Each structure stands twice: as structure tokens, then as C-alpha cells.
Amino acid sequence: MRRSRHTPRVYIPPSSPLPQILLGVMALFSIVIVLFGHWHIVQSDPQTPTLPDGGNVQEFAKRISYKPMEDISRVSFQGNQYGEELPEQHIVAKEAKIIPNNDVLQPKISFPTAPEFDTDGKTRLHIVFSTDCSDYQHWQSYALFFRAMKVGQPGHVTRIASGCSDKETKYVKAWHEEHITKAMSPKFDIHFTPHFSSVKDENGNSKGNYDFFNKPYGLEHWMENGVGMGVDPATGTMKDEDVVIILIDPDMALLKPIGADFSNVNNDIIFKSLRGKNLKHKSRVTHGSPFAATYGFGNQWQTKVNIAGIAGSDSPALEVTESESLSFYTVGPPYIATARDMYSISVKWAEFAPKVHNEYPHLLAEMFAYCLAAAHTKLPHTLVDSLMVSCTGCTEGWALLDNIPSDEVCEFPGSMKTGDRVPHVIHFCQRYMAGEWFFGKRKLPKDFFTCEHPLLATPPKNLASIDYKVLPSKKEKVVIGTRAAKQEAFMICGLTVFLNDAAEFFKENHCSGVTGTRLDKSLNLFLTF
């Protein structure tokens, strides 16, 4: 939001026990500054709302290792210094602060208009991602939209925001219009849904919160009520069944566009199914043939819950063997399917998610519910290893990046070109460490995309050559291998480049004339512990 450099802005917290005479003095002081000075007192607004090769089953564990994804519970709208976690409430700083002027901003950045269709010239694509209204997922949403614009993602991108209050909805909608739709693309939309994350007891009373209910319920709500979506009441099917829906997470940064074609054997690494060496895999998303990323939780969606009790004693999911489970249903986002198939899955996903959570009240409950819904609706997925990188030391799409020389790993993310052999997304759900450098999404300040916040410090170019990491909280050095060092460095350097690019875009488009705008790259997350 733009503010005149001549307009001082002071916020006194409501809890401050200041007498009226002092408030009068402050108001008079503000008037004097307007008339005679050029200072600008910057302070966050407390009302501003700020997510089949024939091998045996045991061999699966050797190919795909699994690390628990970092807990991403809700945090406050206004985080304090450098992303320290705070109670679930709006937090305001104790004092107003003066930030000096800095250099004149460069002209606004613009990017070529993204194509309307996929590479075949006819398939329509629509990326969607689910969030709540916290500032924690607000900054992730901005970064995701920016990367979609930067890589030229075809089609539309929609944020599904669940559980916003009326006040939050009004603010977020206006902010989205100004900073996303107008500044980036009119095809970047936001869809609001009711609150879905309550955990209910047998009597329907709320007994807790599980934020990830927003994903299945939010997806179903958008598919039934979103712009361009809708269900035919006569048939119960989607009015537009052919558009390809790509469901991703807010903590994903696009490295290249995601489409429906996975036929490029040089760039697309399809998971080698365990059901038979000669089983041909699909190469394109079509009706009845969804795709998704390979995840490493095995067949836990079968073993951790009572499938018959959740999906019924006649559920087709009961017929899925362990080998078939590992071959076709051990999936996670990005999920890619035609609207016909995605809606069929979403209905059962929303139905099964609370039941799965009731039996398995843990982080991956909604993911297990998706696997169960896909099996129940007889929609086996083609698993794609190369859709993402996230877990260092795992298989995923790292094979596409292994040939980057160590001394070029940190420069590569800032110099990627169309056609480079890279995964589709970085999924930054882990904590990444190399040398005395660190990235964790929970440590990024919630107000990172503002005029007043500094950029991330730039890691050294040789970070991938450092064969150890220092655990920030313990300052303990741990030796890591060469490949792990490259992967950790790629994540840290890549995320630094992508977030700084997005922050610079924000400042260049929204901070012209705002005194106190900062362009210095001084935020080192390792030093925030």
C-alpha cells in the first residue's frame, strides 16, 4: 500500500495507559512534521490480517526415504523479530520506529504474459492451493503467485482461503486485488470459503483444530462454487469436466510450469512401479488418469486406519494390494487431474478426512484420506518422482540437479532458463542447513513482503562445497556428504533468490515514494536463533 512520504504515521497500542494530554501533544507533533518535516514514522497496522519394476516391497524403502514434514500450525498475523513464533493473536510492536530513507527504487518489473493453454495449445490448466487467513500463509501465497508469474505458468491460479472473518475477508480481498491481480495477472484469483478446520466429537461439538481439513473441504467448495466451476444439479457432475486441476501447497515455489504432459523422458522421471518390469506408464493427464508426486510414506494409508469402517465394507479400496498401493496411491501434492476426476476425489476426500483423522490424529491424516479417496474412486495415479524436491537425501527429483557442479549450485537458481532440466517445484516444508546458513519457513518474518523489511542475506557462492552443517539452536557442527551438501545449498540458495526476487518486485511496484523502504540484504536466518 502506498503512503506519501510527507504523511507521518504513528500507532499507539490501545493498551498504553497514556493520558489524554500526551495524546494531544503527539497529535500536535504530527501536524508539525506534516508542515515542516519529511520524516515518516513506520509502524505495522494492528488491524492488518496479515496455507512397476518387479522389485520387492522392501526395496521401496531404499528408493524413497521419508522425513516428517515440518509442523505448520497456525501462527499470528503479526510475528515479532525475525519470525519467532507467537500466540494466535494480532501482535503489535511496542513502539513506533523511524526508518531512514534509502536509494531510489528501480523501474517496475514486468514479465511476459503467460500462455492461456498447455503446451499442446488446447488443454486448459488451473492451479489451486489451500490456505487459512494467517499472515504465515499470506506471505507464502504472495511468493507462490510471484513464481507462477515468473515462470509463465499457463492458465489460472487460485488461492482458496478458508476461515477468514468478515474483516479479514475484506482486507485480504482488497490486498489481493492491489498486489496480485493488478500487479501480476488478472488470472490470479482468490476464493473464500467457510471455516473447516474444527475437529468434532461424536455429538458434533468442536474439540480441537486440524488446519488441513481446509484442503479437501476447500477444494470441494471451490469446485462447486468457484468462478468458472460449478456442478450440474441434474447430473451431479462438473459443468466443465475437461480443465486440468493442479492442487499444490502454499509452501511450493515453481521452478518451471506444471502441465498435463509428462512424455519428455529427459525431464520427467516417472516412478518405476513395483508391479512389473514391463508395465507401461501413462504420459499425459486425461480422464481416469490422474498424476501426482511420489511420496515416501508407503502404504500407511492402508495400515494406520480401518478402511472398511471409514469407506464401507464394499469399498474398492479394500481390494488394493500393498504392491498396488505403492505403485499408484502413495501420492502427495502436486495432485494433477481433470476436473471430472478431481471432483470425484474431492467429494470422498472431504468425507473421509475427518474419519481418518479420528483414527489417526496426526499431520498426514488428510494425505492418507486423499490416497483412500483415490483408491475408493478407482483412480490410480501415475507417480512422478521429478515433480518436486523437498527432502534432502531422498529420491524425489534430485537426479535432475545432480550434474550441477558444486561451485555453480548457488548461482544456478538465479540463472535458470526455459527448458532447463529441473523439477517443477521446490517444496520447502523442511529445515535446510549448510555451513552456518539456514532456511526454515517458520523463521521468515511474517511481514517480509513489506516496504520496511530487509531482504535475505546472500549465501556464499561456495556453500555447496562446505561438507558440514551447524545446527543453529545448538551451534553443533555435523558432517554431511557431498551430495547432501549440494542439496542443502540448492534449497537455501534457491529460496533466498526466489524470495528476494519476489520482495524486490513488491517494493518496486508498491513502495515508490515510501520513506523507509529497505533494499539491503541483511536478514540472516541463522542468526535469528
Order of alpha helices (4+ residues) and beta strands (2+ residues): alpha-beta-alpha-beta-beta-alpha-beta-alpha-beta-beta-beta-alpha-beta-beta-beta-alpha-alpha-alpha-beta-alpha-alpha-beta-beta-beta-beta-beta-beta-beta-beta-alpha-beta
